[in-house]
Amino acid sequence: MYVVQYDNDIVIIDCGGKFPDESLLGIDLIIPDMTYLEENQEKIRALIVTHGHEDHIGGVPYFLKKLNVPIYATNFTLGLIELKLDEHRLKGDTTLISIHSDSKLELGKIGVSFFKVSHSIPDCLGIVFHTPAGNVVHTGDFKFDLTPANHQYSDIHKMAEIGKQGVLVLISESTNAERKGLTPSELMVGEHMDEAFMKAEGKVIVSTFASNVNRVQQVVHSALKTNRKLALLGRSMVNVVQVAMERGYLTVPEGMLIEAHEIENFAPERVAILCTGSQGEPMAALARLSTGNYRDAVIYPGDTVILAASPIPGNEKGVSQIIDNLFQLGAKVIYGSGSTTGMHVSGHGYQEDLKLMLTFMQPTYFIPIHGEYRMLYHHSQLAESVGVEKGNTFIIKNGEVVDIENSVARQTRSVPAGDTYVDGLSVGDVGAIVLRDRKQLSEDGMLVIVLTLSKRDRKIISGPDTITRGFVFVKDSEDLLREINSMVRKTVNDLQEDNVRQWNIIKQAIKKTVGQYLFAQTKRKPMILPIIIEI
């Protein structure tokens, strides 16, 4: 999520979500902290979405529950947003406005125009904000593909014209800023896909991002050339393909699509399967196929499985496990980097693509976005190499603001920002303390110590009884648990002799004594929960 503000007018760019890593136990989704926007909601004129990837639309339903503002996006992107709004029952309450590369908007004192860019999903836009202070350009995610599979060509001439008009600030993505050269064309994948389909003797199973409609179209072409029916596995794959077909972004011959339960009705060499799970997600279709747990489809020896996507950093372990499982099933697996297999090309520009965008725009100031710090750094160096003045590049952290006054840019302040965790139906309720407790529970388990005291004289009536989960196996640790109970009894009796009657002090003393003993005996630190019942 990025914010462009001029005077009392705010325009928001994208509202994505990201998936948690293994340290965020139980968290389902991470969305942006919207504190600043809530504090300034009367100034917000619109949310403009550059394209339909999850890291650009995943947070939209949660945003709308707090700030119901008009959403501007292209036809295909709106289709994907509508799927999310249907899930959250927000569709009827939201203003959705379709735009295209020639649209022009007036949002308060900010004028907005657009230009087409190529990416790995249809209908992607860059944005130009026309303000009295100067033009601000946000590229969206892009690469320069001169032969795009969907024939949605980049508006190269318009980009050059925008640059001639003058760009005060360029905000540009940095995902592949470390990779030299130009990003290969998506057409390369189609050629390799055709070859793999023609060589395959059994079923062909292709796993890719559901949103990569260009890749899906190439799978359809390869299936048609080899006279195969096509089955879709995975909810997101079915939903995205349906939206793409309804809105004219995907062409599938009539009669080609079959249901999953129909797969076994055809000879293996007559079937192709398109499924989710290329990133190793444990509940996605490919993972379940690899373990034989998909009800309607089975991978047999001789089937061909193509992973038409590169693992996102952090997902390598899950992907490797699935590949191992597939080999154990006897499948022929085509996997690895796109440059090795020819089954994947990035949708993000390499260094030469990034330099070309910088050359077109010729910005006075440059803000690299989308990427780890090292990628932002490399992108800033590329900017200087093509003419951006040294010192006019800002590598900003989440929440930092670049202020421009009298054509001079400075970064001197920040606004509230950060991550908000979604856990089930709860949004923002899970914080550092809860995550710390979950981490402790996951590593060392817990002990619950139940104790009944007399209300009149505070003497022990029954217990202590110790219940353990995830710490030790009770039958193998009876001596340890007896010692804990004895220690608790002694601690409570000692406090009574000192006339200490406050529950919180008694509980803290039990936790301290038992915790020190357990660490000395086991070198573990389980969560200790004393429960005192007074009768």
Helices and strands as residue ranges (DSSP letters): E 2-6, E 9-13, E 29-32, H 35-39, G 41-43, E 44-48, H 54-57, H 60-66, E 71-73, H 75-87, G 91-93, E 96-98, E 104-107, E 110-117, E 124-131, E 134-138, H 156-165, E 169-173, H 187-199, E 204-207, H 213-225, E 229-233, H 235-246, E 257-258, G 260-265, G 268-270, E 271-275, H 285-290, E 304-307, H 316-328, E 332-334, H 338-341, H 351-361, E 365-369, H 373-385, E 400-405, E 408-414, E 419-423, E 426-427, H 432-444, E 446-453, E 460-469, G 474-476, H 478-497, H 503-522, E 527-534
